[in-house]
Each structure stands twice: as structure tokens, then as C-alpha cells.
Amino acid sequence: MPRPVPPHHPGLATLCDDLCAGRMGRRAFLGHATALGLGAGAALSLAGLPGSAHAETAIAQGGTLRIQQNVKPLGDPRSFDWSEMGNQVRGFLEYLVEYRRDGTFRGMLLEGWDVSADATRYVLHLRPGVRWNNGDAFTAADVAHNIARWCDSTAPGNSMASRFSALIDFATGQVREGAIEITDPLTVTLRLDRPDITLIAGMSDYPSAIVHQSYDGGDPFAHGIGTGPFRPVSLRVGEHCVLERNRDHNWWGTEVFGGPWLDRVEFIDLGTNPTTWLAAAEADEIDLLYESVGAFIPAMDAIGWTATRVESAATIVFRGAQNARIVGTNPYARRGVRRALALAVDNAICLELGHEGRGTVANNDHVSPLQPAHADLGPVPYDPAEARRLVAEAGLMGYKHELVTLDDEWQRYSGDAVAAQLRDAGLRVERRIVPGASFWANWRKYPFSGTQWNHRPLAVQVLGLAYRSNAAWNETGFANAEFDALLDEANALFDADERRKVMARLQSILREEGVIIQPYWRDLHNHHNGRLVNAAKHPAHEIHLYRIGFAA
């Protein structure tokens, strides 16, 4: 029997008003509306928008998909800190919710959800008939178990605790008593101690892969139990990751979505040099690029591969770690020095030199115009003379900054652009370019470095992960009680126009404190060999293997 359809969430009327008044774009509206439990079609109808009509391409059954992607070591999914890790397990470890390329959310292991008007009560409805690949039924106990694991703030590297803090008893560092209720075998009710509009979005992010209750926190590839249509075969860090269609598992999604189409998936690690990717494409050794970058985008076009592009809130952030342990003084603990670094950099130059102009200039506040409730504070000032004065005032003109970036094309070039401008302002800068494995393992520990950040649907998601005091992914060391309190306030506001007022202050604090140099928002690209269906670039770098196949 289908579950009763609840009345529309009261916040939907406000979202429709914001859309009609031009305060919110179509993508942001759909993301918000579907996060409140409305299907994409119903959301479009409610807002009087046309549907997304497109012709379906027939997909052949079978085949091996070869994907160029860095292959990273895996641990507990709740500690994943790179999107590639999610792609490596997504074929067998599934998610409660999926964030789609068009900006909507849809249930995967959840059939749907209801959200209270004040965002303090979430009722999660599981999809019936789902089984684990060992034969166990997937039930509300599995969902409760996973959410309780996410709430364990004592677990090393567990960024999910930042996403689910409204369920946590901070005296114990564990889930709060009464926060999770198993209502029946297919229903879980969550009771938050404060409003949080980001909970559904958090369930779709790549560290939220759902694990079996027997999983002990080790290598999920070795454990192997999941609900997805593939099974793990082999993984060699820096070389390959292989999944195969699990013929012994009757996947629930075939009846709902169709597929899976592929027999086998191979993630092939070709390093961080795009020249190697191009050569592999020309030699027909791969079918799909994880991401096409910089000058290699026209090079991939030239060999006849199919290009796709998506706007995103993906970015790169350059930051001094305010809590870094440095012999002598830590210049990044000083507000004046941090502000000076930002004043010395023209963000438009970074976009042009670092990313071939493929994106839009950003303003050092990590809130994208693509995200609802973005406050337009205008461009950040560029004033090298004032930067030099502030550093001289701090007595640190002789300090040598070591700027660290990953050894790949666009991040390296972006770092070079920042370093050159700092030198032009009279500051001493040394560049260090670090190979992938070393950089990825230590990205939060460098005193002064550049880090790529993924697109996320809601700005408050990013601010909570990256800038809330003591958050697992807070690489800046920034800790500000006013910022934390305002973030709690913003998390409670469905009304994007009301939230924008709070966002304006949050964005201003990041700029006034010189927390980051965040020069641009990235357009994301990929290429495939033209034989694939459903392989377009996802704004959050996700690869949904159950959807992809070869054209019939």
C-alpha cells in the first residue's frame, strides 16, 4: 500500500514567490523544493514551470566502462574527504538520497520524506523491497544505525557529524537520546534540537554512503556488503578500482530506474597530468574522463570526443591556517596579514590564468550566486599598496610564505597566479607543488595552501563544513562565535529572502576577517568517446554507475 501523501510543506509557497520574483533561479528552486520532499515533476508543476523534455537514447546491455580517475585509498565512508572515494564505492554502497545533475534531490534507499514546518522533525520513508547483497532485508534499523554512526563526533575524520550536529549530544559526542525513532520497519523519525534545512542535502553528499550493520569501519571494498547492483572486485591505490555487475543480487532499482546496463567498471588512475589522459583517449584505453581541465578541453574536442559542461559552485580556496604550528610567529593568526593577502590578489587574473577563464569571478566568501540566498556584496577590493602597508605594520615583510598546491594543471596554475601577485605586492613567496598522494593525505595540515572544494546545493552546507569552529573540514582554523550563531540562524530559515539577510553578514565576516582568497567559481567539463549515454558531467563530480551505459 502506498504511503499517504502529506500536504505540501508551507515553505513551498515562499519558494514559489522567490522564483516568480526573480530572487531564486530554477535550479535553486528545484533543489529546495525537492529537499522538502516534493518530486521534481510536482515541483515544476507547482511553480508553473515547463518540464525538461529530452529524447531518450537506447542503451545496450553489457560492456566494460573505463573511467580515467584518481584511485584513492578507502576507509570508513563517513571519513571520505574526496569525491573520487564516493565514486569508487557508489556501485555497491548506496545513498538514502541522490543529488541529480539538474539540481533536484530524489530518494534512492528512501522512497520519500516529510519535513516539519520548522525543520526540526524529519520522517524518512524507506523504499520497500530493498535487500543487501548478502540477502538481509534493508530496514529502518539499518538507517538508524547509519545515522547514529554519522553522529559519532569522536570518530576520526567523521565530517558527517558536522552535517548532523542537531542530533548530537555534545556531552557524549554521540547521538542524542530520543533523536532517532524507528517508527516501523520502513519508517524512521528524526527529532532535531534546533532547525536544520540542510539535512536531506547532507544525506546525498559522498561521505553518507550507507553501510551494513556488520561493517566495522575498515576497508569497505574488503567488506563488500551493500545494496547496489555492482560488487567490488579489486582496488590498487594509484592504479585501478574494478567493480562488476553482481549477478547474484536482485537489485531493487531495476524496476524503479531501469539498469544497470554495464557488466564491468574500471576506474583507471593515469596520474594528474592531462597529457597522459589525452594519450590514453587517443589510444582507446579509456571511455570517459572524470574531469576535463584547462587547455586540454579544446585538445579533447580536437580528437572528436564528446564534451559536456555544467555550471557549478565548485571552487578553489587559498587560505592561511590560523591554528598552524609554525616556528616563531604564525602570520595567519593575524587578521591584518590575512586581509593583506586577499587585498594583494586580483581574482579575475586567477580565473584567467588558473582556469582559462572557464567560470565566474568570486569574492572571497564561498557563497555562490547559484546557491539560494546568496547576498551580492559587490566585488572585493584589490589594493596591493594597502596589502604591503598591513604586512609592514605587522612587522612581517621579511616573512617567506610557502604556498602549497596539488601537482595538477589548474590548481598549480591558480597557485602560481596567487604567488606572482603576492610577490608583485612586495611579499616573499615560495611555491611548493606536491604530488597527489601526499597532498590528499595532508590537505588540512599545510600552513598556506590551495584546496579545491566541491559544489554543494546550499551555501550553509559549505559554511558549516569549512568555517564552523572545529568542524572536521575546517582547514582555516577559523573560529568565530558570531559566525557560528549566525550559521545556526541561517540553517533555520526556509525563506531564501530572509536567509539572505543572515547570509550577508556571514559573507561579510569571511571577507572582513580575510579568512580566504576564493578567486572563482568553476564551470566543470568532461569528455567521453561519444558512445556513452548518461555520462554528462555532474556538478558535484558524482558518477552514477547504474545510469550509464553504451548507446545501443
N, C-alpha and C positions, 0 to 999 in steps of 0.2 A: 504493500500500500504506500503511495507517495506521501511524503510529509505535508502537513498543511502549509499553505503559502502565507507567510506573515504579511501584515500591512507594510507598505513602503516606509522606510526609515524617514523620520521627519527631516533629517539633514538633506535629503534628496531635493526638496523644494528649493533650498538655499543654493545647492549646486546648480540647479537649472537656471535660477536667477543670475548666478555669476556667469554662467555660459552665455546666456542671452545678452547680458550687459557687456560682454567682452572682457570681463575680469579673469576669465579662465578659458584656456583652449580646449579643443575637442579631446586630445589625448589626456590632459589632466582631469577633465570631467569624467571620462570613461574610467580612468584609474580610481578616482574617488568613489564613483557610483558603484563599481563592481566590488570594491573593497567593503562596501556596506551590504553586500550580499545580493545585489541585483545582477542578473545576467547581462551580457553585452548587448544582446538584441533588445531586451527590455529597457536598458538604459538609453539606447538610441531612440527608441520609440517614445519614452517619457520626455526626452528633450526635443522631440520633433526633428531628429537628425536622420539623414538617409543612411541606409546600411552600407557596408563595404562590399560591393559586388565585385566578384572576380571569378574568372573561369578556372575550374578545377582541372589540373593536369593529371592524367592517368599515371599511376605509379606501378612499376613492375615489382613482383615479389622476388626477393633474394638479392644477392650481391654483397660485396665487401666494400665498405666505405672507408677510405683512407684520409685522415684528417691531420694536417700539419698543426701541431700544438705542443707547447712545452709540457712535458710529463713530470709532474711534481710528486714528492713523497706524500703519502697519505697517513693521517692519524684519525683521531676522533673527529667526525664531521662537524661537531659544534665548534671545533677549533680551526676549521678551514679558514684560510685568510687570502686565498687567491681563487678566482672564478674557475680556473682550469681544474682545480680539485673537484669542484661540483660536477663539471662535465665528465670527469673520469669515472664517477660513481653513479651518475644520473640514470644510466641504463638499468641498474638493478636496485638502487636506493631511490625511492620516490619522495615526493613532497606533498604536503597537505594541500598546498595552493601553488598554482603556476602563474607567473607573470609573463604575459604574452607580448609579442613584438608590437602590437597595436596599442599598448599601454593598459590593457584590461587585465583583471585577475579572473581566473576561473578555478573551480575546485578540481583537484586531482584525487587524492585519497579522501578529501572532503567532498561531499556532494553539494554542500552549501553551508551557510552560516547566517546567524541573526545577530545584530549588534544593537544594544540598547541605545536610547536617545542620548544618554550622557557618556557613552563609550566606556562603561565600567563593567558591562556584562556581555560576554560573547557566548553564544550557543553554537557549538560545532556539530554538524550532522555528517556522519561518516558515510562513505559510499558503500552500499551493501554488496556482498558477494566477493569482496577482496580477500585474497589469501596470500600468505607468504610463500616463497618458493620451496619451503620445507613442508608445506601442507597445512600449517597452522592458520586459523582464521585471523583476519585483521579486525581488531575490536577497539572499543573505547579505552580499554586498559592499555593498549599499545600507545594510543595518542597521549593519555595521561602520563604514561611512563616517559615518553619523549619530552613532553613539556616540562615535567619535573627535572629531567636531566638538563634542559636548557636553563633552568632557573638556578642551577648549582654554580653560584658565583665563586666558589672555591676551586673549581676545576681550571687548571692552567689553560690560558688562551681561549676560554669559552666566551666568544663575543655574543652569543645568544642571550646571556644574562643581561647585557645592556639592552637588548630588544624587549625583554620580558621582565623588566625591573618592577613593574606594577603588580607582579605576582610573588615577589620575593620578600621573605622575612630577613631583613639585613642584620638582625641579631645572630642568626644562624647561618646566613649565606645560602639558605635552601628555600624551596617553595613554601609559601605561607600556608599554614593550616587553613583548610576551607577554601583555598583559592581554586582548586580543581575538583570538580564533582563529576563522577561517572553517573549520568542520569539513567542511562540504559546501555545495552551493548553497542549501540550505534550513536550515542549522544554524549558529548562532554560539555559541561558548562564551566566557563572561566569567570571568576569574580575578582576584579581588579581593585586595588586600594586607592586608585586615582584614575581619571580618564586617560585613555591612550588610543588615539586614532590610527596608530601605525601597526597594530598587532597582526592584522591579516597580511600586510606587506612584509612584515618580518618573517612570517611563515613561508614566504616564497623565496627568500634570499638563500644563497647557496650553502651556508652553514647549517640550514634547517632540514637536511636530509633525514628521513625517518628510518630509525634502526630497530631491529628486533630486540625483544627484551633480554635475549641471551647474549647480546653484544656486550663485550667487556671493556670497550674503549681502545682496543688495539687497531690493527690494520683492517679496515672494512673489506678490503679485497680478499684477505685471507679468511675472514669470517664468512662472507659470501651470501648471507641470508638477506633477501629483500623482497619487495613486492613487484618489481619491474619485469619487463619482458626479456631482458638480457641476463647473462651470467658473467661474472668476472673470470677471465682465463689467465692472463699474465700481466705483470707490470714490472718494468725495469726503469727506474728513475733516470731521466735524461735520455731515454731511448724509445720506449714504446709502452702503450697500455692497450690491451686487447680485450674486447667483450664479444660474446657470441649469443645468438638467439637461443633462449632457453626452451628447448623443445619439450621438456618435461614439466613445464609450468603453464597452466592455462591462464594467461594474463587477462585481468579484468577489463583492460582498456580497449581490447579489440572490438567489443560490442559497442563501446561508447564513442571511440575516436577512429576506429579502423587501425590498421597496422598491428604490430610493427612490420616493416617491409624488408628490412635488412637481415641478412644472415650473420654478418660479422662487422665489427667496427674496430679499426686500428687507429689510435692516436699515435702519430709519429713525431718524435722530437728532433727537429732539424736545427736546434740552436736559436740564437737571437739575431742572426744575420739574414736579412731578407734576400740577399743574393742566393743563398742556399735554397730558400723556398722557391724562388723563381726557377732555378735549375731543376729542382725536383718536379715542378709543374711541367716544364718543357719536356722532361724525360718520362712523363706519365707515371710518376711514382706516387703521386697524391691526387686526390679528387677535390679537396676543399681546404682553403686557408682559414685558420681560426680568425685572423685579422690581417687585412692588407694595410700597409702603412706608407706614408710619405711618398717619396719619388718612385716607389715600387708599385704604386697604384696604376699610373699610366703604363708602366712596364708590363704589368699583368694584363691590362687592356690590350696591349700590343700583340700578345701571343694568342689573343682570341678568347680568353677566359671571360666568364660572365661576372659582372660586377654588381654588388648590391651596396646600398648606403642607408644609414639611419641616423637621424639627429639624436643626440643623447645629452645627458648630464654627466657623462664621463669626463674626467679631467686629470690634470697633474697638479700636485701641490708641492711647493718648496717651503720648507719650514726649518727653523732652528728649534731644537728641543730644549724647552725651558728648564727641564729637570735633568739634562745631560750631565754626566760626571766628566768634567774637564779639568786637567791640571791647571791650577791658577783660577782665573775668573771664567765664568760661563757668560759670554756676551749675550746669549739668547734669553737669559733670565732678566735682561734689562729691556723695558718697554721701548726706550728711545732707540736702542740699537735695532730691535725688531722692526720698528716703524721705518728706520733708515733704510733697511734692506728693501722694504717694499717701495719706498719712495724712489729708490735708485733704478727701478726696473720698469720699463715701458712694456706693458703686457701685450700690446699689438705686435711688437717686434718678436716676442717669444712665439706668438701664434704663427707669424710668417716664417721665421727661421726654424722653429721646432716642429711645426706640424703642417708645413706647406700651405698655411692659410686655410686649412680644411676644418672650419669650426667658427666659433664666435669669441670675441674678447670677453674675458671675465673680470671680476672686480674684487678679488681677494676676500670673498665672503662665503664661498662654497654653497651658494643658493642659486640655482639656475632659473632663467626665465621660463624654461619648460616645466618647472615644478609649480604646482598651485601655491598661491600665497607669496610668491617672490615679490620682494619690495625693491623697486627701482630707486637706488640711492645715487645714481649717476656714476660716471667713471671715477676711478681712484686717481689721485694726483700723481704726477711724475715730476720729481724735483730733485735731481742729483745733488745740487748745491746744498739743499736743506738736509739731505741724507748725510753728506760729508760733515756738515755742522753738528748734527746729532751724534755722530760717531766720535768726532773730535771732543765734543762736550763730555762724552763718557770716558775719554782718555784711551780709546781703543783703536786709533788709526793704525797702529802698528800690528794689530792682531791679524793673523793669517787664517781666513776661513777655508775650511776644506769642504767643498761641495761634492757630495757623493750622488751618483746616479747609476742606474742599471745600464749595462752594456748592450743597449739595443738602439735602433736608429732614432726614433722620435724623442725618446726620453733623454738620450745622450745629447742630441742637438738642442733640445729645450734647456738642458742644464748648461750647455755651452753658451747659449744666448743670455741666460741669467748671469753667469760668471763674467762674461765680457762686459755687461752693463755695470756690474758692481765694480769691476776694475776701472771702467771709464769714470766712475764716480770717485775714484781715488782709493778704493778699498783693496786690500790684499786678498786674493782668492787663489786657491789651488784646487784643481779638479782631480777627482778620483772616480774612475769608471770601473764598476765591479761586475764580474761575471754573474750570470743569473742565479746559480745555486747559492752563492754566498750572499747576494743581495736579498733574495727572497727569504732566506733564513733569518736575516738580521734587520729587516726594513724598519722596525720600530726603534732600533738602538743607535742609529747614526746621529751625531750631534747636529749636522746640517745636511739635508738630503732632499731629493725629489722622489715622490711616490705617486703612482697612478691610483686613482680612485674610480670605482665603478659608478655607472648610472644607478640611481635609485628613484622610485616614483615620487617619494615625498622628501622634501628638504629636511624635515625634522628627523627622518631616519638617519641621514648622513650626520647631522649635527650631533645627534645622540651617540652615534658610534665613534665620531672622530674628535669631538671637542667637549663632551661632558666630562667633568672631573673624574679621573681614574677609570674611564671606560677602557675596555680591553684593547681597542684600536686607537686610543688617544696617543698618537705619536709625537704630538707637540709638547706634551707636559702641561698644557693649558689647564688651569683650574680657577674657576670664577663662579662664586656663589650666585651672583645676579644672573649670569648666563644660565646656570642650571635651573634656577627658579623660573626664568622666562621660558625655558625649553619645556618644563612641565606644563606651564600655562598654554603654550602653543599646541602641545600634544592633546589638549582637551577640547580644541576648537575645530568643529567640522566646518564652520563658516569660513571660507577662504579669505573673505574680505576682513573679517575680524582677526583671523590669524595673521594676515599680512601686517597689521599694526604691530603685533608682537615680533614678527619676523624682522621688521625694520630695525628694531632695537637689537635683536640678536646679530643681524648682519653688521650693524654699526659697531658693536662691541668687538667683533672679529677684526674689523678694519682699524678701529681706534687703538686696539692693543697690538696691532702688527703681527697677529698670530701666524699668518701665512702669506706667501706670494702664490696666488692662484690665477695663472695668466689667461687660461682659455678653456672653453668647452669644446669637446672633440666631436666632430662628425666621425662615425665609425663605418668602416668599409670591410668587405671581404670579397673573395673571388672563388668561383668554383668552375669546374671544367665544362659546364653547360649541360651536363647530363643529369643533374640533380634536381629534385623537387623539394620545396620547403627548407631550403638551405640559406635563406637570406639572413644577413647579419642581425643579431639580436642586440638591443641597446645595452643589455647587461651582460653581454658576452656568453649567454647561455646557448647550449646546443641540445635541442630536444630530439633525442635519437629516435623515439617512437614515431615521429612525424616524417623523418627524412627518408627518401628512397630515390631510386634511379627512375627516370622517365621511361614509361612503357614504350 
